[in-house]
Amino acid sequence: MSGLGLKIGARGRIDTFTEVVLAKSAGDAKHRPDGLIVVNTGRTIWKALVEAKVGAAELTNVQIEGYLNLAKLNGIDAVITLSNQFTPLPTHHPLTVSPALTRKVKLFHWSWGNVITQAHLLQELGEVYDREQVILLAELRRFLLHPSSGVKEFDQMPAAWSELCESVATGGVVNPKNQQCQDVVGSWHQLLDRITTVMSRQVNNHVQIAMGRAEATDPMERLKNASVALAANALLAADIVVPNAAAPMHISVDFRKRVVSVSMRLRAPADRKSTKARVSWLLKQLAGTEPKDLHVRLFWPGRAKETQYSLATLTDRPEIASDDRSGMVVSSFEVLLVRELGAKFTQRKIIVAELVKSASHFHASVGGRLTAWQPKPAKIAEGKLEPESVSTEALRDEAEREALERAG
């Protein structure tokens, strides 16, 4: 319940109800929520209405705004929705509702893909101890993963994706306020959420999208920033955080080049004094990696332009890294997986499958192998193990001298 801001101790109790009939009506008998959750923490009682959609059914403003009004009338704290629509945080909702409706009643959302992932992690990480609950959790996963459940994960971009690809290819200008642009950005965010849920199940840990505080607090701010970036550069990008990885994994799609890329940047080890030694440090970590579509970008001090080589070339001829920058030492590396898709880039299902596959492949072959360099702790110099002794007289004389200097 942490995503809802609730803390439940050992004595806490959660009750759930279906076919809920509320005492006070908002004037529309059609608004009947699927369920009610009551959380008793021992000090407070927190209640939430639940509405779930499966298959192609989507949440609507009329229905959810009606539930928000119902919750307010009946003293209920929140409305929780579930559907096949993805969002990065429970506080980000697929619908845009009036802020006036969520002042007293909170609105939360989970995708079914996220529910499957959380159930998987609870099982794999051994966080459920009650035998009956373990069995119920396993049955829930089995049900949700069955094709007849109506649950499916995000697998296709909207029609606006192909339209935008064509517009960019013909030199068209992307307007960040245009509905087409916002539809593409919205689907991009759903795709990122799909990637994190898939990878969370693969690594058995919580993989997340990196967001600043403003974007995490306000989903419209996140949408606006990405729309502006898309309009300016015909590019969409984000960082994904895998627990204990050496650095965030950067993922991007370039509409002009029709390229998808996944990368990770590391600082070069400062305790190795030459470029050759620093490159060897990196290549040793990537030993055995299939080099197809992988490249290494080298960054140099000052304003020197970065250089780039395929991993295969750098592995065969590591000395090539020093040839173009004689007298300079590489300062950091970026390992990139780059895939040129051409016409496939415009195809709405293929682009989703390619990005999900590329992210997982990059972590398996690169991100899961790399370790960030850490400086060694400072050592006590030889002969300095014992602290130098200072006489009381010397300390007194020094204090008197400093006092005289301040006085005059």
C-alpha positions as CSV (number, residue, x, y, z in Angstrom):
1,M,0.0,0.0,0.0
2,S,3.1,2.3,0.0
3,G,2.1,3.6,-3.5
4,L,-1.1,4.9,-1.9
5,G,0.8,6.6,1.0
6,L,-0.5,4.1,3.6
7,K,1.5,2.3,6.2
8,I,0.0,-0.9,7.7
9,G,1.5,-2.5,10.7
10,A,1.3,-6.1,11.9
11,R,-2.1,-5.4,13.4
12,G,-3.5,-3.7,10.3
13,R,-6.5,-5.2,8.5
14,I,-7.7,-5.0,4.9
15,D,-11.3,-5.9,4.0
16,T,-12.6,-6.0,0.5
17,F,-16.2,-5.9,-0.8
18,T,-18.0,-6.3,-4.2
19,E,-21.4,-5.3,-5.5
20,V,-21.2,-2.2,-3.3
21,V,-24.4,-0.1,-2.6
22,L,-23.6,3.3,-1.2
23,A,-25.8,5.1,1.2
24,K,-25.7,8.4,-0.6
25,S,-26.3,8.7,-4.4
26,A,-24.8,11.3,-6.8
27,G,-28.0,11.2,-8.8
28,D,-27.0,8.6,-11.3
29,A,-27.9,4.9,-10.5
30,K,-25.6,3.7,-13.3
31,H,-22.5,4.6,-11.3
32,R,-21.9,1.4,-9.3
33,P,-18.3,0.7,-8.6
34,D,-16.8,-2.8,-8.8
35,G,-15.6,-2.9,-5.3
36,L,-14.6,-1.2,-2.0
37,I,-11.4,-1.6,0.0
38,V,-11.4,-0.7,3.7
39,V,-8.0,-0.4,5.4
40,N,-7.9,-0.3,9.2
41,T,-4.4,0.6,10.4
42,G,-5.4,0.5,14.1
43,R,-5.5,4.3,14.3
44,T,-7.3,5.3,11.1
45,I,-9.8,3.8,8.7
46,W,-9.1,4.5,5.0
47,K,-11.6,3.6,2.3
48,A,-11.4,3.4,-1.5
49,L,-13.8,2.6,-4.4
50,V,-12.5,0.3,-7.1
51,E,-13.3,0.3,-10.8
52,A,-11.7,-2.3,-13.2
53,K,-11.7,-2.6,-17.0
54,V,-10.4,-5.5,-19.1
55,G,-9.9,-6.1,-22.8
56,A,-10.5,-3.0,-25.0
57,A,-12.7,-1.3,-22.4
58,E,-11.3,2.0,-21.3
59,L,-12.0,4.3,-18.4
60,T,-14.1,7.3,-19.2
61,N,-14.3,10.7,-17.6
62,V,-18.0,10.5,-17.1
63,Q,-17.8,7.3,-15.0
64,I,-14.7,8.2,-13.0
65,E,-15.8,11.7,-12.2
66,G,-19.1,10.2,-11.1
67,Y,-17.2,7.9,-8.7
68,L,-15.2,10.8,-7.3
69,N,-18.4,12.6,-6.5
70,L,-19.9,9.4,-5.0
71,A,-16.8,9.0,-2.8
72,K,-17.0,12.6,-1.6
73,L,-20.6,12.2,-0.7
74,N,-20.0,9.0,1.3
75,G,-16.8,10.0,3.1
76,I,-14.6,7.7,1.0
77,D,-10.9,8.7,0.7
78,A,-10.0,7.5,-2.8
79,V,-10.9,6.0,-6.1
80,I,-8.7,3.3,-7.5
81,T,-8.9,2.3,-11.2
82,L,-7.4,-0.7,-13.0
83,S,-7.2,-1.2,-16.8
84,N,-4.8,-2.2,-19.6
85,Q,-3.7,1.4,-19.7
86,F,-0.2,1.9,-18.3
87,T,1.0,4.7,-16.0
88,P,4.4,5.0,-14.3
89,L,3.1,5.8,-10.8
90,P,-0.2,5.1,-9.0
91,T,-0.7,8.9,-8.7
92,H,-0.5,9.3,-12.5
93,H,-3.9,8.7,-14.1
94,P,-4.7,7.9,-17.8
95,L,-7.6,10.4,-17.6
96,T,-7.4,14.2,-17.0
97,V,-10.0,15.1,-14.4
98,S,-10.9,18.4,-12.8
99,P,-8.5,19.2,-9.9
100,A,-11.6,20.3,-7.9
101,L,-12.7,16.6,-7.8
102,T,-9.5,15.4,-6.4
103,R,-9.0,17.9,-3.6
104,K,-10.7,15.7,-1.0
105,V,-10.8,12.4,-2.8
106,K,-7.5,10.9,-4.2
107,L,-7.4,9.2,-7.6
108,F,-5.0,6.3,-8.2
109,H,-4.5,3.9,-11.1
110,W,-2.7,0.6,-11.7
111,S,-2.3,-1.2,-15.0
112,W,-3.0,-4.9,-15.1
113,G,0.6,-5.4,-16.3
114,N,1.8,-3.7,-13.1
115,V,-0.5,-5.9,-11.0
116,I,1.0,-9.0,-12.7
117,T,4.5,-7.7,-12.0
118,Q,3.9,-6.9,-8.4
119,A,2.4,-10.4,-7.9
120,H,5.4,-11.9,-9.5
121,L,7.9,-9.9,-7.3
122,L,6.0,-10.8,-4.1
123,Q,6.3,-14.4,-5.0
124,E,9.9,-14.4,-6.2
125,L,11.2,-12.2,-3.4
126,G,9.5,-14.3,-0.8
127,E,7.6,-11.3,0.7
128,V,4.4,-13.3,1.4
129,Y,4.6,-15.8,4.3
130,D,1.1,-17.0,4.7
131,R,0.6,-20.3,2.8
132,E,-3.0,-19.5,1.8
133,Q,-2.0,-16.1,0.5
134,V,0.9,-17.6,-1.5
135,I,-1.6,-20.0,-3.2
136,L,-4.1,-17.2,-3.9
137,L,-1.3,-15.0,-5.3
138,A,-0.2,-17.8,-7.6
139,E,-3.8,-18.3,-8.8
140,L,-4.2,-14.6,-9.4
141,R,-1.2,-14.6,-11.6
142,R,-2.3,-17.7,-13.5
143,F,-5.7,-16.1,-14.1
144,L,-4.4,-12.7,-15.2
145,L,-1.9,-14.3,-17.6
146,H,-4.6,-16.5,-19.2
147,P,-5.7,-15.2,-22.7
148,S,-9.4,-15.3,-21.7
149,S,-8.9,-12.9,-18.8
150,G,-9.0,-9.8,-21.0
151,V,-5.8,-8.6,-19.6
152,K,-3.1,-7.6,-22.1
153,E,0.1,-5.6,-22.0
154,F,0.8,-2.5,-24.1
155,D,1.8,-3.8,-27.5
156,Q,0.9,-1.2,-30.2
157,M,1.4,2.5,-30.7
158,P,-1.6,4.6,-31.8
159,A,-2.2,5.6,-35.5
160,A,-0.6,9.0,-34.6
161,W,2.8,7.3,-34.4
162,S,2.8,6.3,-38.1
163,E,1.4,9.7,-39.1
164,L,4.1,11.5,-37.2
165,C,6.8,9.3,-38.7
166,E,5.6,10.3,-42.2
167,S,5.3,14.0,-41.3
168,V,8.9,14.1,-40.0
169,A,10.2,12.2,-43.0
170,T,8.7,14.9,-45.3
171,G,10.1,17.8,-43.3
172,G,6.9,18.6,-41.4
173,V,7.0,20.7,-38.2
174,V,6.0,19.0,-35.0
175,N,3.7,21.1,-32.8
176,P,4.0,20.2,-29.1
177,K,0.4,21.3,-28.5
178,N,-1.0,19.2,-31.4
179,Q,-3.1,16.2,-30.4
180,Q,-1.0,14.0,-32.7
181,C,2.2,14.9,-30.8
182,Q,0.5,14.4,-27.4
183,D,-0.9,11.0,-28.5
184,V,2.6,9.9,-29.5
185,V,4.1,11.0,-26.2
186,G,1.4,9.4,-24.2
187,S,2.0,6.1,-26.0
188,W,5.7,6.5,-25.5
189,H,5.1,6.8,-21.8
190,Q,3.0,3.6,-21.8
191,L,5.7,1.8,-23.7
192,L,8.3,2.9,-21.1
193,D,6.0,1.5,-18.4
194,R,5.7,-1.8,-20.4
195,I,9.5,-2.0,-20.5
196,T,9.9,-1.5,-16.8
197,T,7.3,-4.1,-16.0
198,V,8.9,-6.7,-18.3
199,M,12.4,-6.0,-16.9
200,S,11.1,-6.0,-13.3
201,R,9.9,-9.6,-13.9
202,Q,13.2,-10.5,-15.6
203,V,15.5,-9.2,-12.9
204,N,13.2,-10.0,-10.0
205,N,13.4,-6.4,-8.7
206,H,11.7,-3.1,-9.1
207,V,12.8,-1.4,-12.4
208,Q,11.7,2.2,-12.6
209,I,11.6,5.2,-14.9
210,A,13.8,8.1,-13.7
211,M,11.8,11.3,-13.1
212,G,12.4,14.6,-11.5
213,R,10.2,15.6,-8.6
214,A,8.1,18.0,-10.7
215,E,7.3,15.3,-13.3
216,A,6.6,12.7,-10.6
217,T,4.1,15.1,-8.9
218,D,2.4,16.3,-12.1
219,P,1.9,13.9,-15.0
220,M,1.0,16.9,-17.2
221,E,4.4,18.4,-16.6
222,R,6.0,15.2,-17.8
223,L,3.8,15.1,-20.9
224,K,4.6,18.8,-21.7
225,N,8.4,18.3,-21.3
226,A,8.4,15.3,-23.6
227,S,6.2,17.0,-26.2
228,V,8.5,20.0,-26.3
229,A,11.6,17.8,-26.7
230,L,9.9,15.8,-29.5
231,A,9.0,19.0,-31.3
232,A,12.5,20.4,-31.0
233,N,14.6,17.4,-31.9
234,A,12.2,14.7,-33.4
235,L,13.5,12.6,-30.5
236,L,12.0,10.8,-27.5
237,A,14.2,9.7,-24.6
238,A,14.1,8.5,-21.0
239,D,16.3,7.0,-18.3
240,I,15.5,3.7,-16.8
241,V,16.9,2.7,-13.4
242,V,17.7,-1.0,-12.8
243,P,18.6,-1.7,-9.1
244,N,22.3,-1.9,-8.5
245,A,23.2,-1.2,-12.1
246,A,26.3,0.8,-12.7
247,A,24.3,3.7,-14.2
248,P,20.8,4.5,-15.5
249,M,20.0,2.9,-18.9
250,H,19.2,5.6,-21.5
251,I,16.7,4.7,-24.1
252,S,15.7,6.8,-27.1
253,V,13.9,6.8,-30.5
254,D,15.1,9.1,-33.3
255,F,12.3,9.9,-35.8
256,R,14.7,11.4,-38.4
257,K,17.1,8.6,-38.5
258,R,14.5,5.9,-37.6
259,V,16.9,4.5,-35.1
260,V,16.3,3.1,-31.6
261,S,19.2,3.1,-29.1
262,V,19.9,2.0,-25.6
263,S,23.0,3.1,-23.8
264,M,24.9,3.5,-20.5
265,R,27.6,6.0,-19.6
266,L,30.4,5.3,-17.1
267,R,33.3,7.3,-15.7
268,A,36.7,5.9,-16.7
269,P,38.8,4.5,-13.8
270,A,41.0,7.4,-12.6
271,D,43.6,5.0,-11.1
272,R,44.6,3.9,-14.6
273,K,46.8,6.5,-16.1
274,S,46.6,5.7,-19.9
275,T,43.8,5.4,-22.4
276,K,44.9,1.9,-23.2
277,A,44.6,0.8,-19.6
278,R,41.2,2.5,-19.2
279,V,39.9,0.9,-22.4
280,S,41.2,-2.5,-21.2
281,W,39.2,-2.0,-18.0
282,L,36.0,-1.6,-20.0
283,L,36.6,-4.4,-22.5
284,K,37.4,-6.8,-19.7
285,Q,33.9,-6.3,-18.3
286,L,32.4,-6.8,-21.8
287,A,34.4,-10.0,-22.6
288,G,32.2,-12.6,-24.2
289,T,29.5,-10.1,-25.2
290,E,28.0,-10.5,-28.6
291,P,29.2,-7.3,-30.3
292,K,26.5,-7.0,-33.0
293,D,25.0,-3.5,-33.0
294,L,27.1,-2.5,-30.0
295,H,29.4,0.6,-30.1
296,V,31.6,2.4,-27.6
297,R,31.8,6.2,-27.5
298,L,34.8,7.7,-25.8
299,F,34.7,11.2,-24.2
300,W,37.8,13.3,-23.8
301,P,38.8,16.2,-21.5
302,G,38.0,19.8,-22.4
303,R,36.3,20.5,-25.7
304,A,37.8,17.6,-27.6
305,K,35.2,15.9,-29.7
306,E,34.2,12.4,-28.6
307,T,35.2,9.4,-30.8
308,Q,33.3,6.2,-31.4
309,Y,34.0,2.7,-32.5
310,S,32.1,-0.5,-32.9
311,L,32.7,-2.9,-30.0
312,A,34.0,-5.5,-32.4
313,T,36.6,-3.0,-33.8
314,L,37.7,-1.8,-30.3
315,T,38.0,-5.4,-29.1
316,D,40.2,-6.4,-32.1
317,R,42.3,-3.2,-32.0
318,P,42.1,-1.5,-28.5
319,E,45.1,0.7,-29.4
320,I,43.0,2.5,-31.9
321,A,41.4,4.5,-29.1
322,S,44.7,6.3,-28.4
323,D,45.7,7.0,-32.0
324,D,43.3,10.0,-32.6
325,R,43.9,11.7,-29.2
326,S,47.6,11.6,-28.7
327,G,48.6,13.0,-25.3
328,M,45.0,12.8,-23.9
329,V,43.4,10.3,-21.6
330,V,39.8,9.2,-22.1
331,S,37.6,10.5,-19.3
332,S,34.4,8.4,-19.7
333,F,32.8,5.8,-21.9
334,E,29.3,5.3,-23.3
335,V,28.3,1.8,-24.5
336,L,25.5,1.9,-27.0
337,L,23.1,-0.6,-28.6
338,V,22.0,1.0,-31.9
339,R,19.4,-0.5,-34.2
340,E,18.4,1.1,-37.5
341,L,14.9,0.0,-38.3
342,G,14.1,1.8,-41.5
343,A,10.5,1.2,-42.6
344,K,9.9,-1.0,-39.6
345,F,10.2,2.1,-37.4
346,T,6.8,3.3,-38.6
347,Q,5.0,0.0,-37.9
348,R,3.1,0.4,-34.6
349,K,3.5,-3.1,-33.3
350,I,7.1,-3.7,-34.4
351,I,8.4,-0.5,-32.7
352,V,7.0,-1.7,-29.4
353,A,8.4,-5.2,-29.7
354,E,11.8,-3.8,-30.8
355,L,12.2,-1.5,-27.9
356,V,11.1,-4.0,-25.3
357,K,13.5,-6.5,-26.8
358,S,16.4,-4.0,-27.1
359,A,16.1,-2.8,-23.5
360,S,16.2,-6.4,-22.2
361,H,19.0,-7.4,-24.5
362,F,21.1,-4.4,-23.6
363,H,20.8,-5.1,-19.9
364,A,21.6,-8.8,-20.4
365,S,24.6,-8.2,-22.5
366,V,25.9,-4.9,-21.2
367,G,24.1,-3.3,-18.2
368,G,24.2,-6.5,-16.1
369,R,27.9,-6.8,-16.7
370,L,29.2,-3.3,-16.1
371,T,30.5,-2.1,-12.7
372,A,31.0,1.5,-11.9
373,W,34.6,2.5,-11.0
374,Q,35.0,3.5,-7.4
375,P,38.2,5.2,-6.0
376,K,40.0,3.2,-3.3
377,P,39.9,4.6,0.2
378,A,42.7,6.8,1.2
379,K,45.5,5.0,3.1
380,I,47.6,6.2,6.0
381,A,51.1,7.0,4.7
382,E,54.0,4.9,5.8
383,G,55.5,6.2,9.1
384,K,52.3,8.2,9.9
385,L,50.5,5.5,11.8
386,E,51.2,7.1,15.2
387,P,49.8,10.6,15.7
388,E,52.4,13.3,16.0
389,S,52.7,14.6,19.6
390,V,52.5,18.3,20.3
391,S,53.6,19.8,23.7
392,T,51.2,21.7,25.9
393,E,53.7,24.6,25.9
394,A,53.7,24.8,22.1
395,L,49.9,24.9,21.9
396,R,49.8,27.7,24.5
397,D,52.5,29.7,22.7
398,E,50.6,29.3,19.4
399,A,47.4,30.5,21.0
400,E,49.1,33.5,22.5
401,R,50.7,34.4,19.2
402,E,47.3,34.3,17.4
403,A,45.7,36.4,20.1
404,L,48.4,39.1,19.8
405,E,48.0,39.1,16.0
406,R,44.3,39.7,16.2
407,A,44.8,42.5,18.8
408,G,47.2,44.5,16.8
